[in-house]
């Protein structure tokens, strides 16, 4: 399936790069014919005619290169070569009239002359696919995308889908280590390719470098995609690889709100609307709401051990009497015998509770902070100093 997809890509890339989608399309381009009608013969016009005829045939045949070519096309290509020796597309057409070993050698020679010819690069791509040489295939994709934005638009989705094969992680690592100009597009596509996000997480960890360029990776979106697919362990490992913050002693990260959030929801995920919202500022979590407003203010995905847990929530001031606050622990996994949600009322300045996660089939939980102001009050501003959760 992957091989067929990659071969199909050759046809599409050739079509985009040349404007040719069917055999009859060559008749629309009169320029090569005009060049051939002049004397002395124009080698570049002969090259264009031979190459366009060949590309149209390949596109019509769903990207499959012919085992041989028509004698007339070869004659055009030879005329081009005799007139202008540096004509890579003409060399490619000549190559297609020869046996495999000679064909491959001529195609590589044509590639050395120019890396901008879709016909040459397309054949080298198809040859790499037929030989299952993925590493070489990716280098030719890289070349094609560096020279054509239109090809990039077609190639990137196919590459992202191909990453679903775990055997391709290593070849992708090799080609992406140099941060090619299309890397940003690749990562933007990967995070919306559910079948590939697990291997993408492995690839991202291999590529991580403290001095890596900014604006290329989509780390927060990749973590979110992993969580969406309930790949919690993979998401957590990626977070721990990327996060520069020191790990808390307890189970809640950034429990005293010392750092701004970087990779939600392993860091705090904050919610805000026009009527209520949450913000981390100067070592506290500040919650605000207008009258009769509220909902989910903040949450974090936490991993809980199979044990008794001690929870302690500390607020800066006494709670307003016309507001309701609570902390909830809700299992994030799809498991048998899913434990019931634990809801704890935050009704005083310091709240201490014991919670049991013993014999639970759930490991990852959503820790949610919820609140709502009364319809009879004036709203509220509340500051939480810390939320600590420890085993034991």
C-alpha positions as CSV (number, residue, x, y, z in Angstrom):
1,X,0.0,0.0,0.0
2,X,2.8,2.4,0.9
3,X,4.7,1.6,-2.2
4,X,1.7,2.2,-4.4
5,X,1.1,5.5,-2.7
6,X,4.6,6.6,-3.2
7,X,4.6,5.6,-6.9
8,X,1.3,7.5,-7.3
9,X,3.0,10.5,-5.9
10,X,5.6,10.5,-8.7
11,X,2.7,11.0,-11.2
12,X,1.2,13.8,-9.3
13,X,4.5,15.5,-8.7
14,X,5.3,15.3,-12.4
15,X,1.9,16.7,-13.3
16,X,2.3,19.6,-11.0
17,X,5.8,20.3,-12.0
18,X,5.2,20.3,-15.7
19,X,1.5,21.2,-16.0
20,X,0.9,17.9,-17.8
21,X,-1.9,15.7,-16.7
22,X,-2.7,13.7,-19.8
23,X,-1.1,12.6,-23.0
24,X,-3.1,15.1,-25.1
25,X,-1.9,18.0,-23.0
26,X,1.4,18.2,-25.0
27,X,-0.6,19.7,-27.9
28,X,-1.4,22.7,-25.8
29,X,2.3,23.7,-25.7
30,X,3.4,25.0,-29.1
31,X,6.7,26.4,-27.9
32,X,8.8,23.2,-28.4
33,X,7.3,22.7,-31.9
34,X,8.2,26.3,-32.8
35,X,11.8,25.8,-31.6
36,X,12.1,22.6,-33.6
37,X,10.9,24.4,-36.8
38,X,13.8,26.8,-36.7
39,X,17.2,26.3,-38.3
40,X,19.7,25.5,-36.9
41,X,17.8,23.1,-34.6
42,X,17.3,24.2,-31.0
43,X,18.6,21.6,-28.7
44,X,16.6,22.9,-25.7
45,X,13.4,22.8,-27.6
46,X,14.0,19.2,-28.6
47,X,14.7,18.4,-25.0
48,X,11.5,20.0,-23.9
49,X,9.4,18.2,-26.5
50,X,11.0,14.8,-25.7
51,X,10.6,15.3,-21.9
52,X,7.0,16.6,-22.1
53,X,5.9,13.6,-24.2
54,X,7.6,11.2,-21.7
55,X,6.2,13.0,-18.7
56,X,2.7,13.0,-20.1
57,X,2.9,9.2,-20.7
58,X,4.1,8.6,-17.2
59,X,1.3,10.8,-15.7
60,X,-1.3,9.0,-17.8
61,X,0.1,5.6,-16.5
62,X,-0.4,6.6,-12.8
63,X,3.3,7.4,-12.2
64,X,4.8,4.2,-13.6
65,X,7.8,4.7,-15.8
66,X,7.8,2.8,-19.1
67,X,10.2,-0.1,-19.7
68,X,11.1,1.6,-22.9
69,X,10.1,4.6,-25.0
70,X,9.0,5.4,-28.5
71,X,11.8,5.7,-31.0
72,X,10.6,9.2,-32.0
73,X,11.0,10.5,-28.5
74,X,14.5,9.0,-28.3
75,X,15.4,10.6,-31.6
76,X,14.3,14.0,-30.2
77,X,16.4,13.4,-27.1
78,X,19.4,12.5,-29.1
79,X,19.1,15.6,-31.2
80,X,18.9,17.7,-28.1
81,X,22.0,16.0,-26.6
82,X,24.1,16.4,-29.8
83,X,23.1,20.0,-30.0
84,X,23.4,20.9,-26.3
85,X,25.3,18.3,-24.2
86,X,24.1,19.7,-20.9
87,X,20.4,18.7,-21.2
88,X,19.4,16.6,-18.2
89,X,15.9,15.9,-19.3
90,X,17.1,14.7,-22.7
91,X,19.6,12.4,-21.0
92,X,16.8,11.0,-18.8
93,X,14.7,10.2,-22.0
94,X,17.7,8.6,-23.5
95,X,18.2,6.6,-20.3
96,X,14.7,5.2,-20.5
97,X,15.6,3.5,-23.9
98,X,18.4,1.5,-22.2
99,X,18.6,-1.5,-19.9
100,X,18.4,-1.2,-16.1
101,X,22.1,-0.7,-15.2
102,X,22.8,1.8,-18.0
103,X,19.4,3.6,-17.3
104,X,20.3,4.0,-13.6
105,X,23.8,5.3,-14.3
106,X,22.5,7.9,-16.9
107,X,19.8,9.0,-14.5
108,X,22.3,9.7,-11.8
109,X,24.5,11.6,-14.2
110,X,21.5,13.7,-15.2
111,X,20.8,14.4,-11.5
112,X,24.3,15.6,-11.1
113,X,23.8,18.1,-13.9
114,X,20.6,19.5,-12.4
115,X,18.4,18.7,-9.4
116,X,15.5,20.7,-10.7
117,X,14.2,18.3,-13.4
118,X,11.0,16.4,-12.2
119,X,11.5,13.7,-14.8
120,X,15.0,12.8,-13.4
121,X,14.0,13.1,-9.8
122,X,10.8,11.3,-10.4
123,X,12.6,8.3,-11.9
124,X,15.1,8.2,-9.0
125,X,12.2,8.3,-6.5
126,X,10.4,5.4,-8.2
127,X,13.6,3.4,-8.4
128,X,14.2,3.9,-4.7
129,X,10.7,2.7,-4.0
130,X,11.2,-0.4,-6.1
131,X,14.4,-1.2,-4.3
132,X,12.8,-0.4,-0.9
133,X,15.6,2.1,-0.3
134,X,13.6,4.5,1.9
135,X,16.7,6.5,3.0
136,X,17.6,7.4,-0.6
137,X,14.0,8.0,-1.4
138,X,13.7,10.6,1.3
139,X,16.8,12.4,0.0
140,X,15.2,12.7,-3.4
141,X,12.0,13.9,-1.8
142,X,14.1,16.5,0.0
143,X,15.6,17.6,-3.3
144,X,12.2,17.9,-5.1
145,X,10.8,20.0,-2.3
146,X,13.7,22.3,-2.1
147,X,13.2,23.2,-5.7
148,X,9.4,23.3,-6.0
149,X,6.7,24.6,-3.6
150,X,4.0,22.8,-5.6
151,X,5.7,19.5,-5.2
152,X,6.0,20.1,-1.4
153,X,2.2,20.5,-1.1
154,X,1.8,17.0,-2.5
155,X,4.8,15.3,-0.9
156,X,4.3,16.4,2.7
157,X,1.0,14.7,3.3
158,X,2.3,11.4,1.9
159,X,5.5,11.6,4.0
160,X,3.4,12.3,7.1
161,X,1.2,9.3,6.4
162,X,4.3,7.1,5.7
163,X,5.6,7.8,9.2
164,X,2.9,5.4,10.4
165,X,5.4,2.7,9.7
166,X,7.8,2.5,12.6
167,X,10.6,1.3,10.4
168,X,10.7,4.7,8.8
169,X,11.5,6.6,12.0
170,X,15.3,6.2,11.5
171,X,15.3,7.3,7.9
172,X,13.2,10.3,8.8
173,X,15.6,11.1,11.6
174,X,18.5,11.2,9.2
175,X,16.8,13.5,6.7
176,X,15.3,15.9,9.3
177,X,18.5,16.2,11.4
178,X,19.7,19.0,9.0
179,X,16.4,20.9,9.5
180,X,15.4,21.2,5.8
181,X,13.3,24.2,4.8
182,X,10.2,22.0,4.5
183,X,10.5,20.6,8.1
184,X,7.9,23.1,9.6
185,X,5.3,22.0,7.0
186,X,6.1,18.3,7.8
187,X,5.5,18.7,11.5
188,X,2.3,20.7,11.0
189,X,1.0,17.9,8.8
190,X,2.1,15.1,11.2
191,X,0.1,16.5,14.2
192,X,-3.1,16.1,12.1
193,X,-2.2,12.6,11.0
194,X,-3.5,10.4,13.8
195,X,-2.0,7.2,12.4
196,X,1.5,8.7,12.6
197,X,1.6,10.6,15.9
198,X,3.0,7.7,18.0
199,X,6.0,7.3,15.7
200,X,6.3,11.1,15.4
201,X,6.7,11.3,19.2
202,X,9.6,8.8,19.0
203,X,11.1,10.8,16.1
204,X,10.7,14.1,17.9
205,X,12.6,12.7,20.9
206,X,15.5,11.6,18.7
207,X,15.7,15.0,17.1
208,X,15.6,17.0,20.3
209,X,18.5,19.3,20.8
210,X,18.7,22.1,23.4
211,X,20.1,24.4,20.6
212,X,17.4,23.4,18.1
213,X,15.8,26.2,15.9
214,X,12.5,27.7,17.1
215,X,9.3,27.8,15.1
216,X,9.9,24.4,13.4
217,X,8.3,21.8,15.8
218,X,4.7,21.6,16.9
219,X,5.4,20.1,20.3
220,X,2.3,21.3,22.2
221,X,0.0,20.2,19.3
222,X,1.9,16.8,19.1
223,X,1.4,16.2,22.8
224,X,-2.3,17.2,22.5
225,X,-2.7,14.8,19.5
226,X,-1.1,11.9,21.5
227,X,-3.5,12.6,24.4
228,X,-6.4,12.8,22.0
229,X,-5.4,9.3,20.9
230,X,-5.1,8.3,24.5
231,X,-1.4,7.6,24.2
232,X,-0.8,9.1,27.6
233,X,2.6,7.3,28.3
234,X,4.0,8.5,25.0
235,X,2.8,12.0,25.6
236,X,4.3,12.1,29.1
237,X,7.7,10.8,27.9
238,X,7.8,13.5,25.2
239,X,6.8,16.2,27.7
240,X,9.6,15.1,30.1
241,X,12.1,15.2,27.2
242,X,11.1,18.7,26.2
243,X,10.3,20.4,29.4
244,X,13.2,22.5,31.0
245,X,11.3,22.8,34.3
246,X,12.4,21.0,37.4
247,X,10.1,18.1,38.4
248,X,7.9,18.7,41.4
249,X,8.4,16.5,44.5
250,X,4.6,15.8,44.3
251,X,2.3,14.5,41.6
252,X,1.1,17.9,40.5
253,X,3.5,19.8,38.2
254,X,4.2,23.4,38.9
255,X,2.1,23.0,42.1
256,X,3.0,26.5,43.4
257,X,2.6,28.2,40.0
258,X,6.2,29.3,39.8
259,X,6.5,28.9,36.0
260,X,4.3,29.9,33.1
261,X,2.7,26.9,31.3
262,X,4.6,25.6,28.3
263,X,3.3,22.2,27.4
264,X,-0.3,21.9,28.4
265,X,-2.0,19.8,29.7
266,X,1.1,18.3,31.5
267,X,1.7,21.9,32.5
268,X,-1.4,23.8,33.6
269,X,-4.0,24.3,30.9
270,X,-5.9,27.5,31.5
271,X,-9.3,28.5,30.2
272,X,-10.7,32.0,29.7
273,X,-13.8,33.5,28.1
274,X,-15.2,37.0,28.2
275,X,-17.0,36.2,31.5
276,X,-14.4,34.1,33.4
277,X,-10.8,33.0,33.2
278,X,-7.6,31.9,34.8
279,X,-4.0,33.2,34.7
280,X,-0.7,32.2,36.3
281,X,1.0,35.3,37.8
282,X,3.8,35.8,40.4
283,X,3.5,32.4,42.0
284,X,-0.3,32.0,42.1
285,X,-3.3,30.9,40.1
286,X,-5.7,33.8,39.7
287,X,-9.4,33.0,39.0
288,X,-11.9,35.7,38.0
289,X,-15.5,35.7,37.0
290,X,-18.4,38.1,36.6
291,X,-21.8,37.5,38.1
292,X,-23.4,34.2,37.3
293,X,-20.4,32.9,35.3
294,X,-17.9,30.1,35.6
295,X,-16.9,26.6,34.5
296,X,-13.6,24.9,34.0
297,X,-10.8,27.3,35.0
298,X,-7.7,25.1,34.8
299,X,-6.7,21.5,34.5
300,X,-3.7,19.2,34.4
301,X,-3.1,15.6,33.3
302,X,-1.5,13.8,36.2
303,X,-0.3,10.2,36.7
304,X,-1.4,8.7,40.0
305,X,0.2,5.7,41.7
306,X,-1.8,2.8,43.1
307,X,-1.8,4.1,46.7
308,X,-3.4,6.5,49.2
309,X,-2.9,10.2,48.2
310,X,-2.7,13.4,50.3
311,X,-4.3,16.5,48.7
312,X,-3.7,20.0,50.0
313,X,-5.1,23.2,48.4
314,X,-4.1,26.6,49.8
315,X,-5.8,29.8,48.9
316,X,-4.4,33.3,49.5
317,X,-7.6,34.6,51.1
318,X,-10.9,33.3,52.4
319,X,-13.4,32.4,49.6
320,X,-16.2,34.8,48.8
321,X,-19.5,33.5,50.2
322,X,-21.4,33.9,46.9
323,X,-19.1,31.5,44.9
324,X,-18.7,27.8,44.6
325,X,-15.3,26.1,43.9
326,X,-14.3,22.5,43.5
327,X,-11.4,20.2,42.5
328,X,-12.2,17.1,40.5
329,X,-10.1,14.0,39.7
330,X,-11.5,12.2,36.7
331,X,-10.0,9.1,35.0
332,X,-8.8,10.1,31.5
333,X,-8.4,6.5,30.3
334,X,-10.9,4.1,28.7
335,X,-10.6,1.2,31.2
336,X,-12.8,-1.5,32.7
337,X,-14.3,-0.6,36.1
338,X,-13.5,3.0,35.5
339,X,-13.3,4.7,38.9
340,X,-15.9,7.4,39.8
341,X,-14.9,11.0,39.6
342,X,-13.7,12.4,42.9
343,X,-15.1,15.9,43.6
344,X,-13.8,17.9,46.5
345,X,-15.4,21.2,47.6
346,X,-12.9,24.1,48.0
347,X,-14.9,25.8,50.7
348,X,-12.1,27.2,53.0
349,X,-8.7,28.8,52.8
350,X,-6.9,25.5,53.3
351,X,-8.4,22.2,52.2
352,X,-6.8,18.9,53.1
353,X,-8.1,15.5,52.0
354,X,-7.1,11.9,51.7
355,X,-7.9,10.1,48.4
356,X,-7.5,6.4,47.5
357,X,-6.3,5.3,44.1
358,X,-5.6,1.8,45.5
359,X,-6.6,-1.2,43.3
360,X,-7.6,1.3,40.5
361,X,-7.4,0.3,36.9
362,X,-6.8,3.9,36.0
363,X,-3.4,5.6,36.0
364,X,-3.9,9.0,34.2
365,X,-6.4,11.5,35.6
366,X,-7.7,14.9,34.8
367,X,-7.2,17.3,37.8
368,X,-9.8,20.0,37.1
369,X,-10.4,23.3,38.9
370,X,-14.0,24.5,38.6
371,X,-15.9,27.4,40.0
372,X,-19.0,29.6,39.5
373,X,-20.2,32.9,40.9
374,X,-23.7,33.5,42.2
375,X,-26.3,35.2,40.1
376,X,-26.9,37.5,43.0
377,X,-23.3,38.6,43.7
378,X,-20.8,40.8,41.9
379,X,-18.5,38.1,40.7
380,X,-15.1,37.2,42.2
381,X,-11.3,37.4,42.1
382,X,-9.7,34.4,43.9
383,X,-6.1,33.5,44.2
384,X,-4.8,29.9,44.7
385,X,-1.3,29.7,46.1
386,X,-0.7,25.9,45.7
387,X,-2.3,22.6,44.8
388,X,-0.2,19.7,46.1
389,X,-0.9,16.0,45.8
390,X,1.5,13.4,47.2
391,X,1.5,9.6,47.7
392,X,1.6,8.2,51.2
